């Protein structure tokens, strides 16, 4: 996320409420609060724009979310390797 939004503090993932990505309640709302606090999306989070900006930098192998890992692994099982 910091690659897409570099003003966000690098210490946020270490905070108790953010260590487990799957355990965050109100994920988009929490995400919006963090981004607004750091000067992004001051008029409200544009989810599609944020998702695209972050997706450019995601490395599925390094993602800490268990649910994302299951999602990614399932996609890799159903999408033929030569589909790209």
PyMOL commands that set and color helices and strands:
alter all, ss='L'
color gray80, all
select helices_A, chain A and resi 12-14+16-18+21-23+27-37+47-55+60-62+66-78+81-83
alter helices_A, ss='H'
color red, helices_A
deselect
rebuild
show_as cartoon
